[in-house]
Every structure is written in C-alpha cells, then in structure tokens.
Amino acid sequence: MAVTGFRSRVVALTVLIATAVVAILVVVSHVMLSGVTDADAHDLARTRAEAVAANVTAVGGRVVLTENSSEALDEVAWVYADGRLIDGNVPASVVGRVEALAGSGRSQTAAVGNYLLYARQVPIDGHHVMVIVRVDLTPYETSAQRSLALSLILGGLAILLAGGVAHLAVRRALRVVQEMAALADDWGHHEPGRRFNLGVPRDEFGELGRTLDSLLERVDNALADERRLTDEIAHELRTPLTVLRAEAQLAQLSGEPVPPEAVLNEVDRLDTAITTILRAARARTDAGTRCDLRSAALQAIAGRAVEVAFPAKTEVAMAADVAVSLLSPLLENGLRHARSRVWITARIQDEAIVVDVLDDGPGFDPADVDRVFEAGVTSGGGYGLGLPVVRRIAASAGVEVRAIADGRGHVEVTLPAARAAT
C-alpha cells in the first residue's frame, strides 16, 4: 500500500509540474504568435498604403491617381484629397471611422471590428492627401486560434506522456525494492542467513541494498552471539550442577549427609561462572579506566601454584575486574592441563602489554588453534570456566587473545597499556 501511494504521489507531482510547464509554454507561445500576426497585419497595411500612395500625384492643381484602381482595391483602399474622397468605395460600416482618419492629418492605425485601418499621409504641396487601407484580421485570428488549439492538444498529450513515463519509471525503479521486500520476507522464514548481494551500487537502490546487507549481517552476528552465550552458559554450568547432583545422590544412597565443603565449593564455582559470563556479556572498556596488571593477576591466581613474572608497575587500560575475569579462565585451563608447572609473564610491546599464560602440558593441536575458543571444544575433562568465555570477554573489552601451538600450553593476550598520567 505504501509503495502504491508513493508511486501515485510521484506521478501526481510529475503531472502537476508538466501541466504548469505546458501552461506557461502555451501562454508564452500564444502571446508571441499574436505579436507576430499583429506585426504581419500592420506590415501588410503599410505595404498597401505605400503602393497606393505611389500612384497619387497632382496634375493641373488637382490630385489624381496615375493608375486606375482595381475593383478589389476599391474595397480595401481609399484616397482622400482635401477632405474629399477621390478614389475607392468606403463600406457603410466603416465610413465614419475612415472619414475621421482622413481628417486627422497624420499617419495612424485603428481597429474596427475584425478590420485594421491604416491612414498614411501623402506629401503633395498645396494639398492635404490621406491614403487609408483596410486589412481583414479574420485569417490572422483564425490562425492564432488554430495554433492555440493545437498547442493545447499537444500540451495535453505531453502531460499524459509525462504521467505515463513517470508511472513506468517509478514502477520499474520500485520493482527492486518490492523484490527486496519479498526476498527478505521469504528469508525470514526459510533462509535467515541470505543477503541481497546486488553487487557494486549503481544507484540509490543499490546503496540501500548494500546498507541492508550490512544491517542484516550485524543482526545475524548479534543473534549468533546470543546463541553462543546460551551455549556457553549451558556448557559452563552443566558440570558443577552435575557434581552437586552426584553428591546429593551419593548422600541419599549412603544415608550420610552431603559434605558442606563439597557443596560450598561447587556453589562458589557456579557463582563464579555466572558472574564471569554476565560480566563478559556486558564488559566494556571506558576511557580513563586503568589497573595494576600484577595485582589483577594475583587476584586471578587466588593462591594457586602459578609463577608470575611481570615488569614493575605494569598498568593496563581496563578495569581490574575485567582483567581478573579475563585471566582466571586461562589460568584455570592451564592448571587443568599442566603436568607440573604454570606460569604467567608480561612484556611491553609498542603501546600494548602482551601477557603469556603458559603451562608444561601437551599444548594445543595446530589444527585446533582457531577452534579452541569455541564452546564445547576441549581436550580434557574439567568444569572450570572455558576458553569461550575468554573470547567473549576479549571481544567485549577490545582485547586480542590467541592460542599458540608451540608444544606447550600457551595463550597470548594483548592488553592496551595505560597512558602515563599528565
């Protein structure tokens, strides 16, 4: 309905503009044609008057015509000498106006009905001579009327043509939008991952298609991110819940109470998992936020057997709780797979601080280094926070993290270094 309304508005606007343009052109052309026909009528009147005046002369004190006027000329040209008609027959309908022009003594024009009267003074010594001619304006007016009618007909056809062309052009242009809408509606039910892929934009609709493709890509990524979050929550909470259930069933079968330490330990793990996952979903690095990396690392280690080798006064541009949430899963992963040793180092590289979390375990398979941060990918048991949460925290905080296959457990984290205070 909206497309039809838009098309109608465009066509209506085109017709309105075309009508205004045609009206202006018709009026201008009619005015110009009227001016041309009027000038032609005056030129014909002057030509006739000059032709008659050329035959007027004085002979023996009398004004006469050197050539006899034809019968046709008598009806359109008259000669007055000293107030008396000496040649021509003046129709009764114009006799009063003709005599007035003859007595005026100067050259001038006058309109009587559909006729143009032109009076021309003939200079003859001792006499007052006037030549008056008549031009029928009917042919000129008929020509102007026919021209006006033809202009109106052509103008109407031009308006209809403009409306038709506008309708076809808008319909063809909006066909792309209609097809895009139909495709998008169909994809929403069957193929949500499809894109328009209109290629290099050639017009505004191509730009619209590319913009919509980008928007769909962002929406698809957001939905995929939410699905990954759901998978990560299920993956990280399943093991602690399984342990709690097993402890409860064991106590039920044995008739002995569940050890409080086991329950508290698993509850703490659940609390840590939930807090870290939620923090990962909302993690952002605010301008001006900074923390001491060594203090954050020690908080993440929480008294476990992990060696630390950091430069003195190493500060990173992120909140301490985000740094702890980022390092804790990596240390948990290292402790789970290490044979005997886990250590963490830091080095300054350009305007960043690179943290290496290492262990002497088997390390990563080179074929899996790009998949170890996906939910469900693991090389052993355990129920700590996994590497997928690390990826989420890193993406939210603008941090780069990657696994390195060098024959040992090795994860490299690149953190933004805090700028020196000014």
RAKA-V498797 format. One record per residue. RES is the residue in one small letter. PSI is psi in whole degrees, -180 to 180 (none if undefined). Layout:
res=RES psi=PSI
res=RES psi=PSI
This chain:
res=m psi=-40
res=a psi=-39
res=v psi=-44
res=t psi=-44
res=g psi=-42
res=f psi=-44
res=r psi=-43
res=s psi=-40
res=r psi=-40
res=v psi=-44
res=v psi=-43
res=a psi=-42
res=l psi=-41
res=t psi=-45
res=v psi=-40
res=l psi=-45
res=i psi=-44
res=a psi=-40
res=t psi=-44
res=a psi=-43
res=v psi=-45
res=v psi=-42
res=a psi=-45
res=i psi=-45
res=l psi=-40
res=v psi=-45
res=v psi=-46
res=v psi=-45
res=s psi=-38
res=h psi=-42
res=v psi=-44
res=m psi=-40
res=l psi=-39
res=s psi=-40
res=g psi=-39
res=v psi=-46
res=t psi=-38
res=d psi=-42
res=a psi=-38
res=d psi=-41
res=a psi=-43
res=h psi=-38
res=d psi=-40
res=l psi=-41
res=a psi=-44
res=r psi=-39
res=t psi=-43
res=r psi=-44
res=a psi=-39
res=e psi=-38
res=a psi=-41
res=v psi=-43
res=a psi=-29
res=a psi=-19
res=n psi=2
res=v psi=131
res=t psi=173
res=a psi=127
res=v psi=118
res=g psi=34
res=g psi=3
res=r psi=147
res=v psi=124
res=v psi=167
res=l psi=133
res=t psi=-27
res=e psi=145
res=n psi=137
res=s psi=145
res=s psi=165
res=e psi=-37
res=a psi=-39
res=l psi=-30
res=d psi=-25
res=e psi=-15
res=v psi=-6
res=a psi=138
res=w psi=146
res=v psi=127
res=y psi=134
res=a psi=119
res=d psi=40
res=g psi=6
res=r psi=136
res=l psi=121
res=i psi=-10
res=d psi=140
res=g psi=160
res=n psi=115
res=v psi=123
res=p psi=149
res=a psi=-28
res=s psi=-21
res=v psi=7
res=v psi=-41
res=g psi=-44
res=r psi=-35
res=v psi=-44
res=e psi=-34
res=a psi=-41
res=l psi=-37
res=a psi=-32
res=g psi=-3
res=s psi=-30
res=g psi=14
res=r psi=158
res=s psi=132
res=q psi=170
res=t psi=158
res=a psi=151
res=a psi=130
res=v psi=109
res=g psi=-126
res=n psi=21
res=y psi=149
res=l psi=123
res=l psi=134
res=y psi=124
res=a psi=131
res=r psi=129
res=q psi=135
res=v psi=118
res=p psi=104
res=i psi=126
res=d psi=134
res=g psi=3
res=h psi=151
res=h psi=102
res=v psi=131
res=m psi=133
res=v psi=125
res=i psi=129
res=v psi=158
res=r psi=137
res=v psi=126
res=d psi=121
res=l psi=-4
res=t psi=-47
res=p psi=-37
res=y psi=-43
res=e psi=-39
res=t psi=-42
res=s psi=-40
res=a psi=-40
res=q psi=-42
res=r psi=-41
res=s psi=-40
res=l psi=-44
res=a psi=-43
res=l psi=-40
res=s psi=-41
res=l psi=-41
res=i psi=-48
res=l psi=-38
res=g psi=-42
res=g psi=-43
res=l psi=-39
res=a psi=-39
res=i psi=-46
res=l psi=-41
res=l psi=-42
res=a psi=-42
res=g psi=-42
res=g psi=-44
res=v psi=-41
res=a psi=-42
res=h psi=-48
res=l psi=-41
res=a psi=-45
res=v psi=-39
res=r psi=-44
res=r psi=-40
res=a psi=-42
res=l psi=-10
res=r psi=-36
res=v psi=-44
res=v psi=-40
res=q psi=-41
res=e psi=-39
res=m psi=-42
res=a psi=-42
res=a psi=-43
res=l psi=-45
res=a psi=-40
res=d psi=-40
res=d psi=-40
res=w psi=-36
res=g psi=-25
res=h psi=-30
res=h psi=-41
res=e psi=75
res=p psi=-16
res=g psi=0
res=r psi=159
res=r psi=162
res=f psi=-43
res=n psi=58
res=l psi=-2
res=g psi=-160
res=v psi=126
res=p psi=129
res=r psi=-12
res=d psi=-172
res=e psi=-32
res=f psi=-33
res=g psi=-41
res=e psi=-40
res=l psi=-43
res=g psi=-42
res=r psi=-39
res=t psi=-42
res=l psi=-36
res=d psi=-43
res=s psi=-41
res=l psi=-44
res=l psi=-37
res=e psi=-42
res=r psi=-40
res=v psi=-43
res=d psi=-40
res=n psi=-39
res=a psi=-42
res=l psi=-41
res=a psi=-37
res=d psi=-39
res=e psi=-38
res=r psi=-40
res=r psi=-39
res=l psi=-42
res=t psi=-44
res=d psi=-40
res=e psi=-40
res=i psi=-47
res=a psi=-41
res=h psi=-42
res=e psi=-25
res=l psi=-15
res=r psi=-43
res=t psi=-48
res=p psi=-38
res=l psi=-37
res=t psi=-41
res=v psi=-44
res=l psi=-41
res=r psi=-41
res=a psi=-41
res=e psi=-41
res=a psi=-41
res=q psi=-39
res=l psi=-42
res=a psi=-36
res=q psi=-40
res=l psi=-38
res=s psi=-16
res=g psi=6
res=e psi=151
res=p psi=153
res=v psi=131
res=p psi=126
res=p psi=-34
res=e psi=-40
res=a psi=-43
res=v psi=-47
res=l psi=-38
res=n psi=-46
res=e psi=-36
res=v psi=-42
res=d psi=-40
res=r psi=-42
res=l psi=-45
res=d psi=-43
res=t psi=-43
res=a psi=-48
res=i psi=-46
res=t psi=-44
res=t psi=-42
res=i psi=-45
res=l psi=-39
res=r psi=-36
res=a psi=-37
res=a psi=-25
res=r psi=4
res=a psi=132
res=r psi=150
res=t psi=110
res=d psi=149
res=a psi=135
res=g psi=-7
res=t psi=138
res=r psi=158
res=c psi=162
res=d psi=120
res=l psi=-39
res=r psi=-43
res=s psi=-40
res=a psi=-39
res=a psi=-43
res=l psi=-36
res=q psi=-37
res=a psi=-35
res=i psi=-38
res=a psi=44
res=g psi=3
res=r psi=168
res=a psi=82
res=v psi=130
res=e psi=143
res=v psi=130
res=a psi=88
res=f psi=147
res=p psi=157
res=a psi=143
res=k psi=56
res=t psi=112
res=e psi=141
res=v psi=155
res=a psi=69
res=m psi=162
res=a psi=151
res=a psi=-39
res=d psi=-32
res=v psi=-42
res=a psi=-41
res=v psi=-45
res=s psi=-28
res=l psi=-41
res=l psi=-30
res=s psi=-49
res=p psi=-35
res=l psi=-42
res=l psi=-40
res=e psi=-42
res=n psi=-42
res=g psi=-44
res=l psi=-32
res=r psi=-30
res=h psi=-8
res=a psi=149
res=r psi=-46
res=s psi=-15
res=r psi=138
res=v psi=133
res=w psi=157
res=i psi=132
res=t psi=165
res=a psi=144
res=r psi=149
res=i psi=130
res=q psi=110
res=d psi=-122
res=e psi=27
res=a psi=165
res=i psi=122
res=v psi=121
res=v psi=129
res=d psi=122
res=v psi=116
res=l psi=153
res=d psi=163
res=d psi=28
res=g psi=-170
res=p psi=-19
res=g psi=-167
res=f psi=144
res=d psi=130
res=p psi=-29
res=a psi=-14
res=d psi=5
res=v psi=-27
res=d psi=-6
res=r psi=-7
res=v psi=-18
res=f psi=9
res=e psi=146
res=a psi=135
res=g psi=-9
res=v psi=117
res=t psi=156
res=s psi=11
res=g psi=180
res=g psi=-171
res=g psi=164
res=y psi=25
res=g psi=178
res=l psi=133
res=g psi=175
res=l psi=-27
res=p psi=-36
res=v psi=-36
res=v psi=-44
res=r psi=-42
res=r psi=-46
res=i psi=-43
res=a psi=-43
res=a psi=-39
res=s psi=-35
res=a psi=1
res=g psi=38
res=v psi=144
res=e psi=131
res=v psi=138
res=r psi=149
res=a psi=143
res=i psi=127
res=a psi=91
res=d psi=29
res=g psi=6
res=r psi=169
res=g psi=120
res=h psi=116
res=v psi=130
res=e psi=128
res=v psi=126
res=t psi=113
res=l psi=148
res=p psi=128
res=a psi=142
res=a psi=139
res=r psi=148
res=a psi=140
res=a psi=140
res=t psi=none
